[in-house]
Amino acid sequence: MNDARVLVVDDSAAMRALFSDVLEQQRNVTVIGTAANADEARDQIAQLKPNVVTLDVEMPGMSGIEFLEEIMSTNPLPVVMLSSLTQSGTETSLKAYALGAVECFPKPLKATPEQFAKTVGKLGKIVLAAANSNVKAQKTSHREARHSEVQFTWNGHYLAMATSMGGIDALTQMLVDFPAECPPTVIVLQSEPALVDTFIARMAGELKCKIAMAKDGATLTPGMIHIAADPEKHVVFEPGTPPRLRMVQRDPVDGARPSATLLFGTMARAGVPAVGAILTGMGGDGAKGLRLLRDAGSRTFVEDPATATVGETPAAAVAANAAEKVLPLDELGVALMASCNQG
C-alpha cells in the first residue's frame, strides 16, 4: 500500500490547519503542502507531486468543482472533495463524483465537539484509500448510459450488492442498464445518508426501474431497488412470500453498519435463490458474507480490484474466495442481469 502524500486546498486558514492536523495523526499519511486557492494549488501540485488532494468545494475565484474538472482533464489525481451536506452541497457532490472525485467528505460545520472528532477521524482512512485508488481507470471507464431495452424475465433470484467508497459513481454507471422489471435488489451503500437521499432522487428520474431508501417491512418484488445507507441500522433478509427487509438496531458487524456481511449472511441462511456482488469500496465489509452466499450455492461476483475505483473491499472478497467471477464494472452489470434472467 502506498503512503498518502496530501495537498490540502481550502480558502480558510483555520480549516487548512484543522484538516492538516487530523491527517497528520493518521499513520502513513503526510501533509506535504497547503493551498488557499486554485492558483496556489496548481503550483503546489506541479512542485510537490502529491498523490492525493483534498479540495474545498467553495473557494473564491475558481471553485473547487471547476478546479476538479481541470485536474481530471489535465493531470488526473485522486481528489477528496470537502463540502457541506446541504441540498446544494449534496448536488455538488454528485457532480464531483461524475467528474472523477474519489470521495466527497462532509464538513462537520455545525457539530458538537464529539461529533466533529468522530467525523473528521474518518478522513485519514479515506485519504489513505484514495492514495491507492484507480483514478485513471475510473476516468476512462466512464461511458454514456446505453438505455438499451434487453428482454428480461425474472428467474426468481434475489440480487444483493455492497459498495462504499467510489460506490455512488459505480452505481450511477451500472443501474441505468437495469430493466424496468429488474430482479428484487438490495444494495448496502456506505455513504452519507443525506448524499444518498440526493443520489436516489436523481436516479429515480433516470432509471427504468424504481429506487428508494430501504425501509423496515419493505417487500422484495421485481422492478424495485432498495438502498440501505442508515448508519444506525442493519438491513437483513426475512424469508416469506414475498420476502421482506427488516431494519434492525444492533452493534456494528466488523466495524460496519449497515453490514453487507449481515445482509448476505441472512440471505444465505434463508436458502433463497440469490446473486451477490461486491463493488468498489474501502475496508472488508461483505467479504465474509459473500463467501457464505457462495457456500450456500448462490452466484457471487466481485468487481475487479485492479480496475475498481477503490479496490480494498473487492480484494478482501477475492482473498476470502468469495468470488465465483471477478469482472470489470461494465461486464459485472451484464453478468448480474444474466444471472437473474430466465432467458
Secondary structure, DSSP 8 states (H G I E B T S, - for coil): ---EEEEEE-S-HHHHHHHHHHHHTSTTEEEEEEESSHHHHHHHHHHH--SEEEEES--SSS-HHHHHHHHHHHS---EEEEE--SHHHHHHHHHHHHHT-SEEEE--TT--HHHHHHHHTTHHHHHHHHHTS-HHHHHHH------------B-S-EEEEEE-TTHHHHHHHHHTTS-TT---EEEEE-S-HHHHHHHHHHHHTT-SSEEEE--TT-B--TTEEEEE--TT-EEEEE-SSS-EEEEE----BTTBSS-HHHHHHHHHHHT--EEEEE-S-SS-TTHHHHHHHHHTT-EEEEE-TTTSSS-HHHHHHHHTT--SEEE-HHHHHHHHHHHTB--
